[in-house]
Amino acid sequence: MGNEEAVFFSRLLTELTLSFHIIYATIGVGVPLMIMIAQWVGIKKNDEHYILLARRWARGFVITVAVGVVTGTAIGMQLSLLWPNFMELAGQVIALPLFMETFAFFFEAIFLGIYLYTWDRFDNQKKHMLLLVPVAIGASFSAVFITMVNAFMNAPKGFDLVDGNLVNIQPLAAMFNPAMPTKVAHVVVTAYMTAAFVLAAIAAFRLLKGSDHVYHKKALYLTMKLGLIFSIGAAVIGDFSGKYLAEYQPEKLAAAEWHFETEGKAPLMMYGVLDGQEVKYAIKIPYALSILAHSNPTAEVIGLNDFPEDEIPPLYVHYLFDTMVTIGVLMILISGVFWLGRHLGWRFIQSRWFRWLLVAGGPLSIIAIEMGWWYAEVGRQPWILRGIMKVPEAATTSGQVDTMLYLFALLYLVLGVGSVIVLRRMFRRNPVEREIADREQARIEEERVKGGDLS
């Protein structure tokens, strides 16, 4: 295998691993907060349905955590195996956030185990809920620290470059680089948003399948409300991300918008087809790109023609960006209509077609996460460490990467199918209606024992 093939298969394997891992990582970051909120609402309202909601979500969450551990380990291993030159150059700089990410995960896992083990061992639900605080913090900070590594790759800081080596390393300066605030905020908030819409899709699906239990209606209302809040937050942070790109990575923003000529009053291009440097059939929103980049409708936006041809990202990132934005806007609209309809008494939000829209919101949110990460990674090309090291310079020259690709693809297939089967069996064998009935019977028996009726 030649060097070009090794680079190709290394990129393909890394993309496959990240694409698979990001699903479980997103759920792993977002669901703990959903569990904590559900339990808090249950305590506040003295509502057993929300308490049970937290309990059932926590059971399913354990399965996704287990798969996330495997894929997260695979990413760490592949960094060293597939990109050894990058790790040799930048390994000392990113070692601290990588260590902190591992620490945050163990912090989360320890308290998650205690939380699950002590479900029926706390008389006071408030005290039990406190165990979720470190779980949610650990999950979120896992995302924070690993995203700091990615931010460093986009905006490397905190070192001096001497004879091709990174010296005088300042780990904190490297972690708190210019890309960090918007990247970290966007990753964490979209994880919360996606988790909410995935859980909402499950509740809507159960209602469509004939279970009219109030438990599912409460789950749907809570998750759609949270989804609306976090999707609006993601849109606001997305605006800040556009301004970051305009200042620090203008070629990435220009590629996403097929913006070739540097000009003011720049329109934002949605969809369309590219013919050379001519954009056809696109929806042009006047001044919108200038507003996105600089909050000024007449501001000048740098075009792709101002950059060397070999430093321009692949132009198909336009479609990735458009898909991400379109789904984000759609989810704001759907959740907003649901929330308004719930308060204004609009009956159509209980119709089958609208509930199918809510079901579609789950996988659509996952697709938006995938598109966002592909845009983040492909939009940095041809650099692995922007301005310092290009991807071909970082890759292994091993001739066995194609074999690794096939083996890891098989592993991810087994993990993906296996996790779905386990989750389906877990909840189909223990439907919520039966669990509520069992808990009610147990409560009656407990009251009889306390009352001295042992007959």
C-alpha positions as CSV (number, residue, x, y, z in Angstrom):
1,M,0.0,0.0,0.0
2,G,1.4,3.4,-1.0
3,N,1.4,6.5,1.2
4,E,-1.6,8.0,-0.6
5,E,-3.7,4.8,0.1
6,A,-2.6,4.8,3.7
7,V,-3.7,8.4,4.0
8,F,-7.0,7.6,2.3
9,F,-7.8,4.6,4.5
10,S,-6.7,6.4,7.7
11,R,-9.1,9.3,6.9
12,L,-11.9,6.8,6.1
13,L,-11.4,4.8,9.3
14,T,-11.2,8.0,11.4
15,E,-14.4,9.3,9.8
16,L,-16.1,6.0,10.4
17,T,-15.1,5.9,14.0
18,L,-16.0,9.5,14.7
19,S,-19.4,9.1,12.9
20,F,-20.3,6.1,14.9
21,H,-19.0,7.4,18.2
22,I,-20.6,10.8,17.9
23,I,-24.1,9.2,18.2
24,Y,-23.3,7.5,21.5
25,A,-21.2,10.4,22.7
26,T,-24.0,12.9,22.1
27,I,-26.5,10.7,23.9
28,G,-24.0,10.2,26.7
29,V,-23.6,14.0,27.2
30,G,-27.2,14.9,26.8
31,V,-29.2,12.2,28.5
32,P,-27.8,12.6,32.1
33,L,-29.2,16.2,32.2
34,M,-32.6,14.9,30.9
35,I,-32.6,12.3,33.7
36,M,-31.7,14.9,36.3
37,I,-34.4,17.3,35.1
38,A,-37.1,14.6,35.0
39,Q,-36.3,13.5,38.6
40,W,-36.2,17.1,39.8
41,V,-39.7,17.8,38.1
42,G,-41.0,14.6,39.7
43,I,-39.8,15.7,43.2
44,K,-41.1,19.2,42.7
45,K,-44.5,18.1,41.5
46,N,-44.6,15.0,43.7
47,D,-45.3,13.1,40.4
48,E,-44.3,9.4,40.3
49,H,-44.4,9.4,36.5
50,Y,-41.4,11.8,36.2
51,I,-39.5,9.8,38.8
52,L,-40.2,6.6,36.8
53,L,-39.2,8.5,33.6
54,A,-35.8,9.2,35.1
55,R,-35.4,5.6,36.3
56,R,-36.2,4.1,32.9
57,W,-34.0,6.6,31.0
58,A,-31.2,5.8,33.3
59,R,-31.4,2.1,32.5
60,G,-31.2,2.6,28.8
61,F,-28.4,5.2,29.3
62,V,-26.1,2.5,30.7
63,I,-26.2,0.6,27.4
64,T,-25.2,3.7,25.4
65,V,-22.4,4.4,27.9
66,A,-21.0,1.0,27.5
67,V,-20.8,1.3,23.7
68,G,-19.5,4.9,24.0
69,V,-16.6,3.6,26.1
70,V,-15.6,1.1,23.4
71,T,-15.7,3.6,20.6
72,G,-14.0,6.3,22.7
73,T,-11.2,3.9,23.4
74,A,-11.0,3.2,19.6
75,I,-10.6,6.9,18.9
76,G,-7.7,7.2,21.4
77,M,-6.0,4.2,19.9
78,Q,-6.5,5.4,16.3
79,L,-5.0,8.8,17.1
80,S,-1.7,7.1,17.9
81,L,-1.9,4.3,15.2
82,L,-3.2,6.3,12.3
83,W,-1.8,9.8,13.0
84,P,1.6,9.1,14.7
85,N,3.3,12.2,13.2
86,F,0.6,14.5,14.6
87,M,0.8,12.9,18.0
88,E,4.6,13.2,18.0
89,L,4.3,16.9,17.2
90,A,1.3,17.9,19.3
91,G,0.9,15.0,21.8
92,Q,2.4,17.0,24.7
93,V,0.1,19.9,24.1
94,I,-3.2,17.9,24.0
95,A,-2.2,15.5,26.7
96,L,-3.8,17.5,29.5
97,P,-7.3,17.8,28.0
98,L,-7.2,14.1,26.9
99,F,-6.3,13.2,30.5
100,M,-9.1,15.5,31.9
101,E,-11.6,14.0,29.5
102,T,-10.8,10.5,30.8
103,F,-11.0,11.8,34.4
104,A,-14.4,13.4,33.7
105,F,-15.7,10.1,32.3
106,F,-14.6,8.1,35.3
107,F,-16.1,10.8,37.6
108,E,-19.4,10.3,35.7
109,A,-19.2,6.5,35.7
110,I,-18.6,6.2,39.4
111,F,-21.5,8.3,40.4
112,L,-23.8,6.8,37.8
113,G,-23.1,3.3,39.3
114,I,-23.9,4.6,42.8
115,Y,-27.0,6.3,41.5
116,L,-28.4,3.2,39.8
117,Y,-27.4,0.9,42.7
118,T,-29.2,3.1,45.3
119,W,-32.5,3.6,43.6
120,D,-34.5,1.9,46.3
121,R,-32.1,2.6,49.1
122,F,-33.0,6.3,49.6
123,D,-36.1,7.4,51.5
124,N,-35.5,11.0,50.3
125,Q,-35.6,11.4,46.6
126,K,-33.9,14.8,46.8
127,K,-30.8,13.2,48.3
128,H,-30.8,10.5,45.7
129,M,-31.1,13.1,42.9
130,L,-27.9,14.8,44.2
131,L,-26.0,11.8,42.9
132,L,-27.0,12.9,39.4
133,V,-25.3,16.2,39.7
134,P,-21.8,14.8,39.3
135,V,-23.1,12.4,36.6
136,A,-24.4,15.3,34.5
137,I,-21.3,17.4,35.2
138,G,-18.9,14.6,34.3
139,A,-20.8,13.9,31.1
140,S,-20.8,17.5,30.0
141,F,-17.1,18.0,30.9
142,S,-16.1,14.9,29.0
143,A,-17.5,16.8,25.9
144,V,-15.8,20.0,27.0
145,F,-12.3,18.6,27.3
146,I,-12.4,16.5,24.1
147,T,-13.8,19.5,22.2
148,M,-10.9,21.5,23.5
149,V,-8.6,19.1,21.6
150,N,-10.6,19.7,18.4
151,A,-10.6,23.4,19.0
152,F,-6.8,23.4,19.3
153,M,-6.5,21.6,16.0
154,N,-8.5,24.5,14.4
155,A,-6.8,27.3,16.3
156,P,-3.4,26.1,17.6
157,K,-2.1,28.3,20.4
158,G,0.0,27.9,23.6
159,F,3.4,27.1,22.2
160,D,6.3,28.3,20.0
161,L,7.2,26.6,16.7
162,V,11.0,26.1,16.5
163,D,12.5,24.0,13.7
164,G,9.3,22.2,13.1
165,N,8.8,21.4,16.8
166,L,6.4,22.7,19.4
167,V,8.3,24.1,22.3
168,N,7.6,26.4,25.3
169,I,4.3,24.7,25.7
170,Q,1.6,26.3,27.8
171,P,-1.2,23.7,28.2
172,L,-3.8,26.1,29.5
173,A,-3.3,28.6,26.7
174,A,-3.5,25.7,24.2
175,M,-6.8,24.5,25.8
176,F,-8.3,28.0,26.0
177,N,-7.7,28.9,22.3
178,P,-9.8,31.2,20.2
179,A,-11.9,28.3,18.8
180,M,-12.7,26.9,22.3
181,P,-15.7,29.0,23.5
182,T,-17.9,28.7,20.4
183,K,-16.9,25.0,19.7
184,V,-17.4,23.8,23.3
185,A,-20.7,25.7,23.7
186,H,-22.1,24.4,20.4
187,V,-21.1,20.8,21.1
188,V,-22.6,20.7,24.6
189,V,-25.9,22.6,23.8
190,T,-26.5,20.5,20.6
191,A,-25.9,17.4,22.6
192,Y,-28.6,18.5,25.1
193,M,-30.9,19.4,22.2
194,T,-30.4,16.1,20.4
195,A,-30.9,14.0,23.5
196,A,-34.2,15.8,24.2
197,F,-35.5,15.2,20.6
198,V,-34.4,11.6,20.6
199,L,-36.3,11.0,23.9
200,A,-39.3,12.9,22.5
201,A,-39.3,10.7,19.4
202,I,-39.5,7.6,21.6
203,A,-42.4,9.0,23.5
204,A,-44.2,10.1,20.3
205,F,-43.7,6.7,18.8
206,R,-45.2,4.9,21.9
207,L,-48.3,7.2,21.6
208,L,-48.5,6.4,17.9
209,K,-48.4,2.7,18.6
210,G,-51.5,2.9,20.8
211,S,-50.2,3.5,24.3
212,D,-52.2,6.5,25.4
213,H,-50.7,6.4,28.9
214,V,-50.2,9.8,30.5
215,Y,-46.6,8.8,31.3
216,H,-45.7,9.1,27.6
217,K,-47.6,12.4,27.2
218,K,-45.6,13.9,30.1
219,A,-42.4,12.6,28.6
220,L,-43.2,14.1,25.3
221,Y,-44.1,17.5,26.8
222,L,-41.0,17.7,29.0
223,T,-38.6,16.7,26.2
224,M,-40.1,18.9,23.5
225,K,-40.0,21.9,25.9
226,L,-36.3,21.2,26.6
227,G,-35.6,20.6,22.9
228,L,-37.1,24.0,22.0
229,I,-34.9,25.7,24.6
230,F,-31.7,24.1,23.6
231,S,-32.4,24.3,19.8
232,I,-32.8,28.1,20.2
233,G,-29.6,28.1,22.2
234,A,-27.8,26.2,19.5
235,A,-29.0,28.8,16.9
236,V,-27.7,31.7,19.0
237,I,-24.3,29.9,19.5
238,G,-24.2,29.1,15.8
239,D,-24.3,32.9,15.1
240,F,-21.3,33.3,17.3
241,S,-19.6,30.4,15.5
242,G,-20.1,32.2,12.2
243,K,-18.4,35.3,13.6
244,Y,-15.5,33.2,14.9
245,L,-15.0,31.6,11.5
246,A,-15.1,35.0,9.8
247,E,-12.2,36.2,11.9
248,Y,-10.1,33.1,12.4
249,Q,-11.0,30.6,9.6
250,P,-12.5,32.7,6.8
251,E,-11.7,30.0,4.2
252,K,-14.0,27.6,6.0
253,L,-16.9,30.0,6.1
254,A,-16.4,31.0,2.5
255,A,-16.3,27.3,1.5
256,A,-19.5,26.6,3.4
257,E,-21.2,29.5,1.6
258,W,-19.6,29.1,-1.9
259,H,-18.4,32.7,-1.4
260,F,-15.6,33.2,-4.0
261,E,-15.1,37.0,-4.4
262,T,-14.3,39.2,-1.4
263,E,-17.1,41.7,-1.2
264,G,-19.4,43.7,1.1
265,K,-23.2,43.2,1.3
266,A,-22.5,39.5,0.8
267,P,-25.6,37.3,0.4
268,L,-26.0,33.9,2.2
269,M,-26.4,31.0,-0.2
270,M,-28.7,28.1,0.7
271,Y,-28.8,24.9,-1.4
272,G,-28.0,25.3,-5.1
273,V,-25.6,23.7,-7.5
274,L,-22.1,24.7,-8.2
275,D,-20.9,25.2,-11.8
276,G,-17.3,26.3,-11.7
277,Q,-17.5,29.4,-9.6
278,E,-21.1,30.1,-10.6
279,V,-23.8,29.1,-8.1
280,K,-27.1,28.0,-9.7
281,Y,-30.6,27.4,-8.3
282,A,-29.6,28.7,-4.8
283,I,-31.8,30.6,-2.4
284,K,-29.9,33.9,-1.9
285,I,-30.6,35.8,1.3
286,P,-29.3,39.4,0.7
287,Y,-26.8,40.8,3.2
288,A,-27.2,37.7,5.4
289,L,-23.6,36.4,5.1
290,S,-22.2,39.9,6.0
291,I,-24.6,39.9,9.0
292,L,-23.5,36.4,10.0
293,A,-19.8,37.2,9.7
294,H,-19.7,40.7,11.1
295,S,-23.2,41.7,12.4
296,N,-23.1,44.4,9.7
297,P,-25.2,44.1,6.4
298,T,-22.5,46.0,4.4
299,A,-19.4,44.4,5.9
300,E,-16.8,42.8,3.6
301,V,-16.5,39.0,3.7
302,I,-13.3,37.4,2.4
303,G,-13.8,35.1,-0.6
304,L,-12.2,31.8,-1.5
305,N,-10.2,33.4,-4.4
306,D,-8.0,35.2,-1.7
307,F,-6.6,31.8,-0.5
308,P,-4.1,29.4,-2.1
309,E,-5.9,26.7,-4.1
310,D,-4.2,24.0,-2.0
311,E,-5.6,25.4,1.2
312,I,-9.2,25.6,0.2
313,P,-11.5,23.1,1.9
314,P,-13.6,20.7,-0.3
315,L,-16.6,22.7,-1.5
316,Y,-19.1,19.9,-0.8
317,V,-19.0,21.2,2.9
318,H,-21.7,23.6,1.6
319,Y,-24.2,20.8,1.6
320,L,-23.1,19.6,5.1
321,F,-23.6,23.1,6.4
322,D,-27.0,23.6,4.7
323,T,-28.3,20.2,6.0
324,M,-27.2,21.1,9.6
325,V,-28.8,24.5,9.5
326,T,-32.0,23.3,7.8
327,I,-32.6,20.6,10.4
328,G,-31.8,23.0,13.2
329,V,-34.4,25.5,12.0
330,L,-36.9,22.8,11.3
331,M,-36.6,21.5,14.9
332,I,-37.1,25.0,16.3
333,L,-40.3,25.3,14.2
334,I,-41.6,21.8,15.2
335,S,-40.9,22.2,18.9
336,G,-42.2,25.8,18.9
337,V,-45.5,24.7,17.2
338,F,-45.8,21.9,19.7
339,W,-45.3,24.1,22.7
340,L,-47.7,26.8,21.4
341,G,-50.2,24.2,20.4
342,R,-50.1,22.6,23.9
343,H,-50.8,26.0,25.5
344,L,-53.3,27.3,23.0
345,G,-55.2,24.0,22.6
346,W,-54.4,23.3,19.0
347,R,-55.7,19.8,18.3
348,F,-53.6,19.0,15.3
349,I,-50.5,18.5,17.5
350,Q,-52.2,15.3,18.7
351,S,-52.8,14.1,15.1
352,R,-50.9,11.1,13.7
353,W,-49.1,13.1,11.0
354,F,-47.8,15.6,13.5
355,R,-46.6,12.9,15.9
356,W,-44.8,11.3,13.0
357,L,-43.0,14.6,12.6
358,L,-42.0,14.4,16.2
359,V,-40.8,10.8,15.7
360,A,-38.7,12.0,12.7
361,G,-37.2,14.7,14.9
362,G,-35.0,12.2,16.7
363,P,-33.1,10.8,13.7
364,L,-33.1,14.2,12.0
365,S,-31.3,15.6,15.1
366,I,-28.7,12.8,14.9
367,I,-28.2,13.6,11.2
368,A,-27.7,17.3,12.1
369,I,-25.0,16.3,14.6
370,E,-23.3,14.1,12.0
371,M,-23.4,16.9,9.4
372,G,-22.0,19.4,11.9
373,W,-19.1,17.2,12.8
374,W,-18.3,16.4,9.2
375,Y,-18.4,20.1,8.4
376,A,-16.1,20.8,11.4
377,E,-13.6,18.2,10.3
378,V,-13.7,18.5,6.5
379,G,-13.9,22.2,6.7
380,R,-10.5,22.3,8.3
381,Q,-8.9,20.4,5.4
382,P,-6.2,20.2,4.2
383,W,-4.9,20.8,7.7
384,I,-4.9,18.4,10.7
385,L,-3.2,21.2,12.7
386,R,-4.3,24.4,11.0
387,G,-1.4,26.3,9.5
388,I,1.2,23.9,10.8
389,M,0.7,20.3,9.6
390,K,-1.4,19.0,6.7
391,V,-3.2,15.7,6.8
392,P,-0.8,13.7,4.6
393,E,2.1,14.7,6.7
394,A,0.4,13.4,9.9
395,A,-0.7,10.0,8.6
396,T,0.8,6.6,9.1
397,T,2.6,4.8,6.2
398,S,1.4,1.4,7.4
399,G,0.1,-1.0,4.7
400,Q,-2.4,-2.5,7.1
401,V,-4.9,0.3,7.5
402,D,-7.4,-1.2,5.1
403,T,-7.6,-4.3,7.2
404,M,-8.1,-2.2,10.3
405,L,-10.9,-0.4,8.5
406,Y,-12.8,-3.7,7.8
407,L,-12.3,-5.0,11.3
408,F,-13.5,-1.8,13.0
409,A,-16.4,-1.6,10.6
410,L,-17.5,-5.1,11.7
411,L,-17.0,-4.1,15.3
412,Y,-19.2,-1.0,14.9
413,L,-21.9,-3.1,13.1
414,V,-22.0,-5.6,16.0
415,L,-22.1,-2.8,18.6
416,G,-24.8,-0.8,16.8
417,V,-27.1,-3.8,16.1
418,G,-26.4,-5.3,19.5
419,S,-27.2,-2.1,21.4
420,V,-30.5,-1.6,19.6
421,I,-31.5,-5.2,20.2
422,V,-30.6,-5.0,23.9
423,L,-32.5,-1.7,24.4
424,R,-35.6,-3.0,22.5
425,R,-35.7,-6.2,24.6
426,M,-35.1,-4.3,27.8
427,F,-38.1,-2.0,27.4
428,R,-40.5,-4.4,25.5
429,R,-40.2,-7.0,28.3
430,N,-40.9,-4.3,30.9
431,P,-43.4,-1.9,29.5
432,V,-44.2,1.2,31.5
433,E,-47.8,0.2,32.2
434,R,-46.6,-3.0,33.9
435,E,-43.9,-1.2,35.9
436,I,-46.4,1.4,37.1
437,A,-48.8,-1.4,38.1
438,D,-46.0,-3.3,39.9
439,R,-44.9,-0.2,41.8
440,E,-48.4,0.5,42.8
441,Q,-48.9,-3.0,44.1
442,A,-45.6,-2.8,46.0
443,R,-46.7,0.4,47.6
444,I,-50.0,-1.2,48.7
445,E,-48.1,-4.1,50.2
446,E,-45.7,-1.8,52.0
447,E,-48.6,0.2,53.5
448,R,-50.3,-3.0,54.6
449,V,-47.1,-4.1,56.4
450,K,-46.7,-0.7,58.0
451,G,-50.3,-0.8,59.1
452,G,-49.9,-4.2,60.7
453,D,-52.2,-6.1,58.3
454,L,-50.1,-9.2,57.6
455,S,-53.0,-11.4,56.7
